[in-house]
Amino acid sequence: MTTVLALAAYAVLVGAVLPYALSGARWTHRAPTAAVLAWQGLSLTFVVAAAFAVYHLVLSEQHVHDGIVGLLSTCGLAADAPPGSSPAGAADVGLLLAPATIVLLPLGWLAVTARQARQERQRHAGLLAVIGAEAAEYGATVVEHDAPAVYCLPGRAHRVVVTRGALDLLTDEQLRAVLAHERAHLRGRHHLVQIAAKAFARAFPGLPLARLAREQTALLLEMIADDRALRSHSRDALATAMCEVAAGRAPRSALGAGGTGALIRLRRILTPEAGPRRVTRAGVLLASVAAPFLPLLVAC
């Protein structure tokens, strides 16, 4: 029972306490890549801890059950069952399925969310094939629409989409800066990380970790793309382009340049801060990788 309590306490700590601390930490916006890994580490270690807690709880109940049956058998009240053992029934199998469900639930939602996202991307790609025109000079698909918007459609048929309103409104430098932002999303396959965060949130609705991980992951991925774009473009160009296209809405299956937390990102771009020290960054990465193994040590 001590192991069950320790694992349950650890799951509560990871699922309901640490997410608020991580979401309020200042270093996350200065090292968004490490922060995304930290959110993924917390999500994974929560699943492992919760599954092992339920498993040990079921195991302890099974041991009590076997002990009672063995006692009755020794006393001659359960002659059909040998001492220390009991026949496996449907109830026993059902109890053993409980910890497996905790693991299979997010995996199932991951498959469902990935399939839905792929279907939405395919539908939108078919629409773009009809209404879009390729602009070779920008390496993007142009859609005749007055609202300024720039977004990328990930997946196999990945592409960057620009509306006519954005072409008319943005300067060449601003447009190329925001295009670099979208290409960073495509190269980094950020949509896969978002799908995982959405699946975890759908598997554990109401859990603070699930809600905050989804929100913060979306914001941090935008910051990662911002940093990639700033390697070859000025801060003013990217910030101005973000302001101009912030009102444009991207499809659910796409990643838009306006993106999540536009005001936070603008402040971060225009007033940059030094990143965390290498020791701090390495410590966060090590803790994120090691966190899922901690429940295994407790369980063993």
RODO-2510 file (C-alpha; in nm, 4 decimals, decimal comma):
residues 300
     n   res          X          Y          Z
     1     m     0,0000     0,0000     0,0000
     2     t     0,2951     0,2315     0,0589
     3     t     0,3926     0,1978    -0,3072
     4     v     0,0368     0,2784    -0,4166
     5     l     0,0279     0,5929    -0,2027
     6     a     0,3690     0,7057    -0,3269
     7     l     0,2740     0,6582    -0,6915
     8     a    -0,0648     0,8243    -0,6423
     9     a     0,0957     1,1220    -0,4700
    10     y     0,3482     1,1490    -0,7519
    11     a     0,0693     1,1393    -1,0133
    12     v    -0,1204     1,4161    -0,8293
    13     l     0,1970     1,6234    -0,8067
    14     v     0,2670     1,5862    -1,1777
    15     g    -0,0932     1,6188    -1,2926
    16     a    -0,2187     1,9040    -1,0729
    17     v     0,0708     2,0932    -0,9118
    18     l     0,3774     2,1012    -1,1362
    19     p     0,1841     2,2186    -1,4477
    20     y     0,1036     2,5518    -1,2812
    21     a     0,4647     2,5942    -1,1753
    22     l     0,5931     2,5161    -1,5238
    23     s     0,3397     2,7396    -1,7004
    24     g     0,4414     3,0305    -1,4772
    25     a     0,8169     2,9784    -1,5081
    26     r     1,0023     3,2590    -1,6856
    27     w     1,2704     3,0392    -1,8417
    28     t     1,0220     2,8566    -2,0673
    29     h     0,9846     3,1519    -2,3061
    30     r     1,3627     3,1862    -2,3229
    31     a     1,4106     2,8167    -2,4057
    32     p     1,0900     2,7048    -2,5805
    33     t     1,2360     2,3835    -2,7211
    34     a     1,3381     2,2620    -2,3760
    35     a     1,0001     2,3697    -2,2397
    36     v     0,8126     2,1628    -2,4991
    37     l     1,0201     1,8618    -2,4005
    38     a     0,9407     1,9321    -2,0347
    39     w     0,5657     1,9279    -2,1040
    40     q     0,6006     1,6033    -2,2942
    41     g     0,8037     1,4538    -2,0092
    42     l     0,5371     1,5508    -1,7555
    43     s     0,2608     1,4002    -1,9689
    44     l     0,4467     1,0735    -2,0145
    45     t     0,5468     1,0391    -1,6501
    46     f     0,1864     1,1053    -1,5422
    47     v     0,0607     0,8168    -1,7550
    48     v     0,3322     0,5838    -1,6234
    49     a     0,2728     0,6826    -1,2594
    50     a    -0,1062     0,6533    -1,2824
    51     a    -0,0878     0,3161    -1,4572
    52     f     0,1549     0,1728    -1,2022
    53     a    -0,0470     0,3120    -0,9117
    54     v    -0,3597     0,1359    -1,0355
    55     y    -0,1602    -0,1782    -1,1128
    56     h    -0,0182    -0,2004    -0,7600
    57     l    -0,3594    -0,1272    -0,6120
    58     v    -0,5096    -0,4133    -0,8120
    59     l    -0,2147    -0,6351    -0,7249
    60     s    -0,2550    -0,5704    -0,3527
    61     e    -0,6268    -0,6502    -0,3731
    62     q    -0,5456    -0,9680    -0,5647
    63     h    -0,3006    -1,0746    -0,2948
    64     v    -0,5635    -1,0239    -0,0256
    65     h    -0,8113    -1,2201    -0,2338
    66     d    -0,5660    -1,5076    -0,2788
    67     g    -0,4845    -1,5076     0,0929
    68     i    -0,8484    -1,5386     0,1918
    69     v    -0,9090    -1,8193    -0,0570
    70     g    -0,5986    -1,9994     0,0643
    71     l    -0,7136    -1,9713     0,4256
    72     l    -1,0572    -2,1092     0,3395
    73     s    -0,8969    -2,3927     0,1418
    74     t    -0,6739    -2,4812     0,4368
    75     c    -0,9778    -2,4904     0,6618
    76     g    -1,1556    -2,7223     0,4193
    77     l    -1,4139    -2,4591     0,3171
    78     a    -1,2871    -2,4221    -0,0396
    79     a    -1,1723    -2,7655    -0,1333
    80     d    -1,1718    -2,7024    -0,5049
    81     a    -0,9020    -2,4356    -0,4824
    82     p    -0,5446    -2,5190    -0,3770
    83     p    -0,3946    -2,3141    -0,0931
    84     g    -0,2653    -1,9721    -0,1959
    85     s    -0,4404    -1,9670    -0,5319
    86     s    -0,7772    -1,8757    -0,6747
    87     p    -0,9329    -1,9290    -1,0161
    88     a    -0,9127    -1,6307    -1,2477
    89     g    -1,2554    -1,4963    -1,3181
    90     a    -1,3988    -1,2176    -1,5266
    91     a    -1,3731    -0,9796    -1,2321
    92     d    -1,0008    -1,0507    -1,1970
    93     v    -0,9405    -0,9914    -1,5658
    94     g    -1,1409    -0,6695    -1,5463
    95     l    -0,9256    -0,5451    -1,2596
    96     l    -0,6093    -0,6148    -1,4556
    97     l    -0,7483    -0,4210    -1,7513
    98     a    -0,7722    -0,1033    -1,5416
    99     p    -0,4011    -0,0086    -1,5539
   100     a    -0,3843    -0,1046    -1,9209
   101     t    -0,6713     0,1331    -1,9947
   102     i    -0,4752     0,4280    -1,8568
   103     v    -0,2030     0,3588    -2,1129
   104     l    -0,4314     0,2656    -2,4018
   105     l    -0,6623     0,5660    -2,3561
   106     p    -0,4125     0,8346    -2,4682
   107     l    -0,2801     0,6030    -2,7399
   108     g    -0,6313     0,5542    -2,8726
   109     w    -0,7018     0,9265    -2,8727
   110     l    -0,3670     0,9812    -3,0439
   111     a    -0,4746     0,7554    -3,3296
   112     v    -0,8171     0,9232    -3,3520
   113     t    -0,6755     1,2772    -3,3392
   114     a    -0,4101     1,1986    -3,5993
   115     r    -0,6679     1,0485    -3,8352
   116     q    -0,9025     1,3468    -3,7974
   117     a    -0,6192     1,5932    -3,8562
   118     r    -0,5079     1,4038    -4,1665
   119     q    -0,8616     1,4039    -4,3070
   120     e    -0,8963     1,7786    -4,2471
   121     r    -0,5619     1,8436    -4,4176
   122     q    -0,6635     1,6333    -4,7154
   123     r    -0,9919     1,8188    -4,7532
   124     h    -0,8202     2,1562    -4,7338
   125     a    -0,5479     2,0462    -4,9775
   126     g    -0,8196     1,9487    -5,2239
   127     l    -0,9778     2,2910    -5,1825
   128     l    -0,6458     2,4663    -5,2366
   129     a    -0,5933     2,2673    -5,5554
   130     v    -0,9065     2,4337    -5,6905
   131     i    -0,8879     2,7905    -5,5605
   132     g    -0,5112     2,8336    -5,5092
   133     a    -0,2380     2,9409    -5,7500
   134     e     0,1304     2,8618    -5,7066
   135     a     0,3648     3,1575    -5,6627
   136     a     0,7101     3,0238    -5,7483
   137     e     0,8878     3,3430    -5,6376
   138     y     0,7654     3,2871    -5,2820
   139     g     0,7358     2,9108    -5,2818
   140     a     0,3773     2,9426    -5,1603
   141     t     0,0168     2,8961    -5,2698
   142     v    -0,1778     3,2186    -5,3191
   143     v    -0,5498     3,2328    -5,2416
   144     e    -0,7609     3,5218    -5,3676
   145     h    -0,8989     3,6536    -5,0404
   146     d    -0,9007     4,0068    -4,9010
   147     a    -0,8259     3,9130    -4,5379
   148     p    -0,4489     3,9028    -4,4756
   149     a    -0,3474     3,5546    -4,3637
   150     v    -0,0412     3,3326    -4,3869
   151     y    -0,0390     2,9725    -4,2718
   152     c     0,1139     2,6364    -4,3478
   153     l    -0,0597     2,3081    -4,4229
   154     p     0,1573     2,0245    -4,2833
   155     g     0,1623     1,6626    -4,3876
   156     r     0,2719     1,4915    -4,7067
   157     a     0,1274     1,7614    -4,9319
   158     h     0,2762     2,0351    -4,7136
   159     r     0,2638     2,3895    -4,8400
   160     v     0,2605     2,7500    -4,7238
   161     v    -0,0538     2,9481    -4,8073
   162     v    -0,0742     3,3255    -4,8509
   163     t    -0,3858     3,5279    -4,9190
   164     r    -0,3982     3,8127    -5,1682
   165     g    -0,4693     4,0486    -4,8806
   166     a    -0,1384     3,9570    -4,7172
   167     l     0,0529     4,0063    -5,0438
   168     d    -0,0973     4,3518    -5,0872
   169     l    -0,0370     4,4551    -4,7275
   170     l     0,3091     4,3199    -4,6431
   171     t     0,6400     4,4430    -4,7752
   172     d     0,8714     4,1924    -4,9388
   173     e     1,0896     4,1679    -4,6270
   174     q     0,7888     4,1221    -4,3996
   175     l     0,6404     3,8575    -4,6237
   176     r     0,9619     3,6584    -4,6419
   177     a     0,9996     3,6781    -4,2622
   178     v     0,6543     3,5339    -4,2025
   179     l     0,7103     3,2706    -4,4720
   180     a     1,0272     3,1649    -4,2910
   181     h     0,8187     3,1285    -3,9744
   182     e     0,5776     2,8929    -4,1503
   183     r     0,8536     2,6886    -4,3105
   184     a     1,0050     2,6415    -3,9653
   185     h     0,6775     2,4772    -3,8610
   186     l     0,6980     2,2414    -4,1570
   187     r     1,0640     2,1504    -4,1098
   188     g     1,0146     2,0907    -3,7389
   189     r     0,6982     1,8818    -3,7937
   190     h     0,5344     2,0827    -3,5200
   191     h     0,1904     1,9503    -3,6104
   192     l     0,2893     1,6092    -3,4711
   193     v     0,3692     1,7611    -3,1322
   194     q     0,0376     1,9470    -3,1349
   195     i    -0,1516     1,6300    -3,2202
   196     a     0,0094     1,4519    -2,9239
   197     a    -0,0831     1,7373    -2,6884
   198     k    -0,4422     1,7436    -2,8161
   199     a    -0,4749     1,3670    -2,7789
   200     f    -0,3507     1,3822    -2,4191
   201     a    -0,6019     1,6582    -2,3412
   202     r    -0,8860     1,4527    -2,4905
   203     a    -0,7787     1,1443    -2,2954
   204     f    -0,7728     1,3259    -1,9596
   205     p    -1,0294     1,6096    -1,9758
   206     g    -1,0313     1,8289    -1,6691
   207     l    -0,6726     1,7428    -1,5721
   208     p    -0,4698     2,0647    -1,5258
   209     l    -0,1664     1,9034    -1,6873
   210     a    -0,3656     1,8121    -1,9988
   211     r    -0,5170     2,1585    -2,0389
   212     l    -0,2005     2,3553    -1,9716
   213     a     0,0187     2,1234    -2,1782
   214     r    -0,2039     2,1772    -2,4812
   215     e    -0,2151     2,5550    -2,4388
   216     q     0,1533     2,6012    -2,3614
   217     t     0,2728     2,3620    -2,6302
   218     a     0,0872     2,5582    -2,8979
   219     l     0,2416     2,8846    -2,7747
   220     l     0,5925     2,7411    -2,7404
   221     l     0,5862     2,5931    -3,0908
   222     e     0,5053     2,9390    -3,2278
   223     m     0,8000     3,0799    -3,0337
   224     i     1,0281     2,8113    -3,1765
   225     a     0,9181     2,9076    -3,5284
   226     d     0,9713     3,2753    -3,4425
   227     d     1,3284     3,2041    -3,3345
   228     r     1,3998     3,0145    -3,6549
   229     a     1,2678     3,3028    -3,8657
   230     l     1,4748     3,5553    -3,6697
   231     r     1,7940     3,3785    -3,7754
   232     s     1,7621     3,5295    -4,1223
   233     h     1,5173     3,8198    -4,0790
   234     s     1,4927     4,1286    -3,8614
   235     r     1,2785     4,1504    -3,5502
   236     d     1,0903     4,4528    -3,6809
   237     a     0,9973     4,2748    -4,0044
   238     l     0,8634     3,9668    -3,8280
   239     a     0,6816     4,1631    -3,5574
   240     t     0,5140     4,3943    -3,8109
   241     a     0,4108     4,1015    -4,0287
   242     m     0,2624     3,9248    -3,7250
   243     c     0,0554     4,2324    -3,6417
   244     e    -0,0741     4,2598    -3,9969
   245     v    -0,1831     3,8959    -4,0259
   246     a    -0,2927     3,8462    -3,6645
   247     a    -0,6591     3,8872    -3,7599
   248     g    -0,6371     3,6222    -4,0307
   249     r    -0,7760     3,2852    -3,9256
   250     a    -0,6052     2,9636    -4,0327
   251     p    -0,7901     2,6327    -4,0730
   252     r    -0,7905     2,3974    -3,7750
   253     s    -0,5540     2,1606    -3,9510
   254     a    -0,3015     2,4368    -4,0250
   255     l    -0,0542     2,6494    -3,8291
   256     g    -0,1087     3,0215    -3,8743
   257     a     0,1475     3,2999    -3,8576
   258     g    -0,0754     3,5021    -3,6234
   259     g    -0,0860     3,1953    -3,4082
   260     t    -0,1405     3,1518    -3,0377
   261     g    -0,0475     3,4234    -2,7883
   262     a     0,0358     3,6864    -3,0486
   263     l     0,0805     3,9638    -2,7889
   264     i     0,3132     3,7510    -2,5758
   265     r     0,5167     3,6604    -2,8805
   266     l     0,5362     4,0212    -2,9977
   267     r     0,6698     4,1348    -2,6621
   268     r     0,9203     3,8493    -2,6678
   269     i     1,0400     3,9390    -3,0189
   270     l     1,0732     4,3122    -2,9567
   271     t     1,2255     4,2858    -2,6073
   272     p     1,4491     3,9780    -2,6253
   273     e     1,6003     3,8252    -2,3142
   274     a     1,9117     3,6146    -2,2816
   275     g     1,8476     3,2421    -2,2877
   276     p     1,9064     3,0276    -1,9785
   277     r     2,2538     2,9019    -1,9056
   278     r     2,3681     2,5787    -2,0631
   279     v     2,3713     2,4065    -1,7248
   280     t     2,0074     2,5022    -1,6666
   281     r     1,9079     2,3940    -2,0149
   282     a     2,0909     2,0625    -1,9791
   283     g     1,9287     2,0059    -1,6399
   284     v     1,5813     2,0614    -1,7820
   285     l     1,6468     1,8248    -2,0714
   286     l     1,7884     1,5579    -1,8404
   287     a     1,4967     1,5888    -1,5985
   288     s     1,2447     1,5695    -1,8833
   289     v     1,3994     1,2518    -2,0189
   290     a     1,4441     1,0917    -1,6755
   291     a     1,0990     1,1828    -1,5362
   292     p     0,9084     0,8938    -1,7025
   293     f     1,1508     0,6453    -1,5432
   294     l     1,0981     0,7717    -1,1872
   295     p     0,7641     0,5889    -1,1407
   296     l     0,9342     0,2710    -1,2584
   297     l     1,1914     0,3009    -0,9794
   298     v     0,9172     0,3592    -0,7222
   299     a     0,7140     0,0668    -0,8584
   300     c     1,0129    -0,1672    -0,8432
***
